[in-house]
Amino acid sequence: MKFVDLKSINLDRLVAFLNENDIRTHLIKHALYDTQTAQEWVNSKLALDALEGCYVRAIEVDGSLAGWCGIQPDDSVYEIAIVLQKSCWGMGIPVFRQLLETAKKMGHKEVVLNLLDSRPQYESLRRLASKVETRHIHGGCFTTYHILL
């Protein structure tokens, strides 16, 4: 597993990834991507990555795109985001741990993890969290885990 700059990802592969049904099931509803909207998405994530306290990367496994992850603004705290293709869902925990370490190194005291209600609530996250709440974000209902670092 390797974290790489989003600029290095093949745009056609990114479009295919972002449009995968298994991924879209767990994300806020949005239109399918094409190369133009995928490039706009990359540009928006690169702009976030340039902000202090943020970190956004693609994830590669054996040279192939496996997903993306990041530490990005969420109201007054920062959110950890992890989006993996279905064949890589088992990698979520190592990616999560790496992002927690990155957030600590960046000086964050707390991060949140927002999981759409299509996902089950995870007891391990509940135990790790200082607070768990239900939030409505961009039309989706999320379980939000607040994690102190």
Steps between C-alpha positions, in 0.01 A plus 500: 500500500634839398362854544554708185418848373162517327666665198676171425176301454377417151181701451314224311575255781384757755170548313442125501584482871279795601208352305518148649158403639645336812675826588205725417280298737690645795533859377262795473296474181661685210508488121734261325844639423653562160857613433409867545318455832768258623765763423291757690482253792879454491549879491270545801688231696836652403375837629406332830837326515668840473320625814677488833397191694374312194637197320337334196654208311417222259571147620678257270551130544749333267490810278120498460251747641339356813331816626560835660521632854544823680487730795271785403302779669167415663349798681739584784692169490655279234346193342677183407371377164571157355352377173619162372394280213312194620790259447705714743245551778713291736768771477280755676643437846869543402410815301303632799793438736740675263269801475471519879881505524520768228236709680696474827822608326312796353399605852131413488342427838181348359370363171161372394403208283166536319342176380183512292207310649544236227787379719446315828604659826834356607548406866878540469455860380241564771752390765772717345278807471456765767155572355273344236220696339265495204548788255333607180760614248426597138174306503645184654458356849836417660631340816781726615773363726704765686850366565741671737865470401 
